[in-house]
Amino acid sequence: MKKITVLMMLTICMQLSVIAQNKQLIFNPNQTSHIHFRVKNLDAARNYSLLLNETLPLRQQIINIELKENGDFTKELNINHPVYAIMYKGKEILEFLLLPNDTLRITLDFSKGKNLKELIEYGGSTASIAEYLSLQKKLYRGVPSQKQSAEEFNQLTDAYCNKELKKLDSLFAEKALPAWFYKLESYHIKVTAADAKSNQYGQRAWMHKQYFDHPMQFDDLALNQTKNNCWLPNNIMYLSGIMPGRFDTLLMQEHVTKQLYSEYLQINFDFVSSKLSGYTLSYYVASKLSSLFYGNKILKLSPTDYKAECLRIDKLISKNKHLITEPEILKFLEEEKQRKYDEYLSQNLLKEGAAAPNFYLKNLEGKTCNLRNYQGKIVLINFWATYCYPCIKTISDKHKLLETFEGKDFVLLNICLDSDIEKWKEIIENKQFKGEHLICKGQWRENISSAYNIYGIPHYTLIGKDGKVIKNNIKEDLAKVIREEM
């Protein structure tokens, strides 16, 4: 009986080993991934952010991780493919790989130190991968210096690439990493180097004003792709970077237009489709087309602009859908596009004259306040966040508003949309940030963003003495809008 039991256990282990060696890291919509947290020796509440970057659709999720007490809790995440996730607070950063239908276990023991890397332990099938990603200083992301030739930069990049591959080989030889990840990460390192070499021309243009009439270059490394690695972020970046030299400066954020972006996409698709085919081409083209309706872009448009944008998106998808030969990927792209269209048409826009949505938020003293506390005064709500550079840069402008309307029935109400209380208090103190201050916790960020149609920050809403909206999402001169209501 003992022999049978041992044989059964060995068979199961062998089966699990085979499964691990042949992981199908492919796209499959709406899968779940779990992170199970175990918190020990917590002396005070702490907040962290979890950043997920997906490539189909091209999107970014930022999830708040609140640690309030010792014990266990689980975060359930919706992902479409394996995702490299980043957990951070200030300059403390940890990276790990989340797999669909898998659980990563994270133990945070605050008796071990203050830095994340000191107090964290991993468990689960990707524990060794998390340790590798968090501790290895990997993936050369250098930019060319002004005096460096393209050849010198390429040589330096290749040297870093080979150095990281040797580190990876050494860890794999020590059996510290699973075989499927070793193969994936080898490719990841190589394609990162290829992306750096391809991307240097655009960097030279906007950093050093150096212009090269370079051809569209394609590294044969990309020809060896399989469905197990086409979702990698650096792979998408590398393929996106294949473009004629004239786009190097035109695609900088301050220059890019919708028409220019459409032209770039089409030229890129025409070229890449001559090199790639099948699943990889389907995935890449769909991911880039999804960038047309990334995030809340469409929701911010006027009705006229919305119609024009829909025509542009539909035209590009129609022209390139023959490249997406995978039915499931094409179906997902079209459903995601329609979902964005439906979201625009059904959104409940906060109109002038409507009652301003109420909220219950904490102030600097920890007291709960709501909008009714300010009734009888004109209230300018400044929605901001501690990570928003434009929000912080314009604090002095808010102080000028307070000086302009001093002695009037006017309140500047600054609502912080993220929950990093320590950073919030630090900015207020260091910048001598004036006005009333409230901060979002729990679901209030999502609730307020939805109620006030906030799709980007800073976002300003002016509320009258009667508690009704005078103007939402103000783009004009703030002082002028306020003065008209005084």
N, C-alpha and C positions, 0 to 999 in steps of 0.2 A: 504493500500500500504506500509506504514511504517513497519507494522508487517511482511509482506512478505519479505521486504528488510532485516530486522533484522534476520529473520529465515534463509534467504539465506546466510547471513554473518556468522551466527553461524554454519551452515552446512559446509561451506567452511573451517572455522577454525577447526572444528572437523575432516574434511578430512585431512587437513594439519597435525593435531596432530597425526592421525593414521599413516600417511606416515612417520612422524618423528620417531614414536615409532618403526616402522618396516623397518628401512633403510636396504637395501641390500648392505652391504659393500663388494661387490664381485669383482673379477677380470673381467675386460672387456677392451680389448686392445684399445689404442689410444683414450682415452677420453680427454676432455679438462677441465681445472680448471682455474679460473681467480682470480687474486689479483688486486683489484682496490685501488690505492694509491691516497690519497689527501694530498698535501704538503702545510703547512702554515708557514709563518714567517721564511722562509729559508734565512739565512744570507750569506751562502757560499755553494758552491757545495759540495756534500757528496756522498760517494760510500759505498754500503753495498753488502754483498754476501748472496745469498739465496741457501741453501743446501737442496737437495731432495734425500732421500734414498729410493729406491724402492726395492721390494723383488722378483718381477717377471717381467722382468729379474732382477737378482741381479745387480744393477747399481747405480751410484751416479751422479746426475746432480748438477753443480755449476753455478748459474745464477747471472750475475752482475746487481745490482740495482743502477742506476745512478740518483741522485736527482740534477737537474740543476736549476730548477725554481719552484716557487709556482704554484699550479694548480693540475689538475687531470690527471692520466694516468693509463693504465691497462696492466698488464703482463698476457699473455695467456700461460699456461703450458700444456704440453702433459703428462698425467699420465695413468697408467693402473689400479690403485686401489687407495683407500685413502692413503695419504702420510703424515707422520709427517715431517714438514719442519722446518728448522732452519735459521733464519735471523741473521746475525752477522757482527760485525766489531770489530776486536781486541778481548777484553774480554767481550764486550757487546753481549749478546745472547738472542734471543727470539725464542720460539718454538710454533708452531701452527699446526692444522690439516687441510689439504686441501682435500676436497671431489671432486670427479669427477662431472662435470656438475653443479658446484656450484661457488659462488663468495664470497670471503672474502674481506671485506672492511677494509682498514687500513688508519687511519688519523695520520699524523706525524706533530705535532705542536711544532716547535722549540722554541717558546716563553716560553714553560713550563719547559725547562731544557736542559741538554746536554746528559743525559743517555737515551738510547732507551726506557727503561721502564717508564721513567718520561714523555715522550712526545708522547707516542703512545696511540691510542684508536682504538677499534675494532668494526666492524659492520657486520651484516649478520648472517646466521644460525649457524655458528660456533664461534661467537664472545665470548660467555661465556666459550667455550672450550679453546680458545686462552688465555683468561685471566687466566684460571686455570693452563694451561701448563706453562705460563710465570711466574706466581707468586708462585706456589707451589714448594717447595723443595722436590721433590718426587722421587720415585724409587731408593731404596738403591743400590748403585753400589760398595760397599766396597769389599776389597780383604782381604784374611785371613792373620793375622800376623803370624810370625814364631812360637810363643809360643801358639797360639790358636789351640785347637783340632778341628777336623772336626765337632764334635757335638756342641762345643761352638760357632763356626762360624754359624752353621745352626740355633741355638737358637737366635743369634743376628739378623740374616737375617729375621727370622720369626717375631721377635719383631718389626723391621722396617716395614715389610710388613703389620702387623696388625695396626700399627700406621697410615700408609698412607691410609689404607682401612677405618679407622675411620674418617679421614679428608674428604675422598671422600663421605662417608655416610652423614656426616654433611652438606656438600655443596649440596648434592642431596636433603636432607630434607628441605633445604632453597630454593629449586627449582632454584638453580643457574646453574644447568647442565641438559641437556636433558636426558631422560631415556635411549635412545639407547647408548649414550656415557657412562653413568654410568655403564651399563652392560659391555661394551667393556673395559673400564678403570679398572674395578674390575678385570677382567681377565688379563689385561696387567700387573697390579701390582703383581698379584699372579705368573704369568709365569716368571716375572723378578726375583722374589725371587727363583723360581725353577731353573732358569738359573744360578744365582749366586752360588747356592749350588752345582750344577752339574759342573760348570766351576772351582771351587776352586782347584780341583786336578791338573789341568794343571798349574794354577797360582802358586801353591805350588812348583811344579817341577821346573819351570824356575825362580821363585823369591827366593825360600828358599832351593832349592836342596832337597826337601822332596818328596819321592816317595811312592805312595800307589798302591798296586795291587788291585785296586777296580773293582767291576763288572760293566757291562753296566747297568746304572740305568735309570728307566723311571718313571716319576711322572704321576700318573693317571689323574692329572689335564688336561693333553693333550688329554685324551680320550673324554673330554667334548667339544672339539672344534667344531665349525660350520663354514660354509663358510663365516660368518661375521667377523671372527677374525684370520683366518689362515695366513693372509698377514702381521700380526704384526711383525716388525723386531725382537723383543725379542723372539717371538715364533719360528722364523726360527733359531735364535741363540741357543735357548734351545735344539731344536731337533737336531741341528748340533753337539751339545756338547755331545750327547750320543755316547760314543765310549770306547773301551777297554783302560786300563791304559797305554799300550805301546805307544799310540798315543799322550799322554800328552806333551812330549817333542819333539817328532818327527815332530809334526805339527807346531812348532815354525818357524817363517819366514826364519831363517837362515839355517834350516835343511830340510824343505819340498822340495820334488821333485815331478814331475808330476806323476811318477809311484806310489809314496807313497800316493799322494792325491787321485788317482784313487782307490787304495786299501782301503783307509779310507772311501771314498764315498760308495763303494760297501758293506762293512761291516755294515756301518750305515744304508743303504737302507734295507738290509736284516733284520736287527733288527727292525727298525721302522715300516716296512711293516707288521710285526707280531702283531703290536699294533694298527695301524691306517688303515683306508680304505677310499674309496670314494673321495670326493672333497678335503678333507684336505690332504690326502696322495698324490693325484695328484698334488696339488699345491706345496707341500713341495718338492717332488722329482724333479719337473720341475724347481723350483727355484734354487735348488742346482746344477742341471745339467747345468743351464744357467751360473753358475759361471765358467764353463770351457771356455767360450768365453766372459767373462766379459770385458767391456771397450775395450781397444785397444791391448789386449794381442796378438791376432792372427796377427794383422797388423805388429808387430815388428819382426816376424819370418822370417828366410831365407826360400827360396823355399823348401829345403830339410826338414827343421824342420816343415814347414807348412804341408807337406804331412803326416809326422809322427803324428803331432798333430791332423789332421783331422781323421786319422785312430783311434786314441785313443778316441776322442770325439764320433765318430760314433759308436764305439764298446760299450761304456758305455751307450749311449742313447738306442741303440738296445737291450741291455741286460735288461734294466729297463723300457722300454716304456710300458710294460704290467701293471706297477703300476700306470700309468697315464690314468685312466679310463674316465676322462673328455675330450671329443673330442676337445673342444675349446682350452683347455690348451695345449694339445699335439700338435695341429695344430700351435699354437703360438710359442711353443718351437722350432719346426722344421723350421718354417719360419724365426725365429730370427737367428737360427744357419746358415741357408742358406744365410741370409742377410750378416752375418759376413764373410762367405766364399766368396760371390760375391764382398764384399768391398775389401777384400785382393786381389782378382784377377784383379780388375779394378783400383786399386790405382795407381796414377801417381807418381811413385818414382822419387825423385830428384837425377839425376845421375851426376857423375863426368863429367865435361866439359859442363854441361848445364848452361845457363844464370841464375844467382842467381835471384830469384823473388824479385822485388822491393817492397818498402813499404814507407809510409809517417807517421812518428811518431814524437811526441813531445820530446824535450830534457829538461834538468833541468830548462832552461830559458824560456820554453814555445814555443821555436822556432821549426817549422816543419823541419825535416831532412829526407832525403831518402838515399838509398844505393849509389846512384851516387855521393853523396858528398864525398865518400871515395875511389872513383875510382883512380887507380894509386898506391894503397897501398894493401898490403896483410891484409885482415880483418879476425879476428877470432870473430865470433858472439857467445856470451855466452847468450843463452836463459835461463832465470831464473824467479823466482817469490818470492814475499816477504814472502810467507808461506812455502817455500821450505828449510828445514833445511840443506840438503846436499849442496844446492846452496850457502847458507850463510857461511857454515862451510869452504868451499873451496875458499873463497875470497882471502885469503893470497896466495894461489897457483897461482891465476891470477896475483897478484902483482909480484910474482917471474918471471912470463912470461914477464911482462913489463920490468923488470930489465934485463932479459936475452937478449931481443931484442931491448933494448934502442939504439936509433940512427939509427935504420933500418926503412925501409918503412913498419911499422907494426902498426896496430890499433886493440885495444881490444874494441869491441863494445858490451856493455851489454844491452840486450833488456829484459825488465821486461814484463812478459806475463799477469800479473794481473794489475788492474787499481786503486789500493789503493795508490794514489799519496802521501798522508801524510806518510804512512808506508815506501813507496819507498824512499822518501827523508830522512826519519829518519835513515834507514839502511845505506844509502850511506854516510851520515854524521857521524854516530856513528862508522862505520867500516872503515871510510876513504877510501871508495871503489873507486879505480882508474879506468881510462879508460873513454870512451865515454858512455853516458847513455841515453837511450830512453825508453819510456813506451807506452804500448798498450792501446787504448781507443776504445770504440764502438765495431765494428766487427773485428778490426785488430787482436785481439787474435786468433779468429777462422780462419781468412784468413791466417795469418802467420803460425799457427800450421798445417794447411792443406798444404800450399805451401812448407814448409820445412819438412814435414812428422814428426812432433814432437808428440811423443806418451808418453813422459816422460821427466822430467827435473832433473838436468841440461842437456841441449842438446847443442852440439857444432858443428858449421859449419865453415869451412875455405874457404875463397873466394880469388881468385887470383887478381892480379893488373888489369886484363882485365875484371873483373866483373863476371868471371865464377867460378862455384863450383869446388874446389879442392877436398874436402871431406865433406860429410854430415853425421851427427850423429857419431862423432868421439868417439871411445871407447879406442883407444890407447893413449900413452903418448903424450900430446898436444905439448910439446916442441919439441919432435922428429919429429912430423908431420909438424910443422911450419918450423923447421930447414931445412928439405928436400926441401922446396920451396924457401928458401932465396938465 
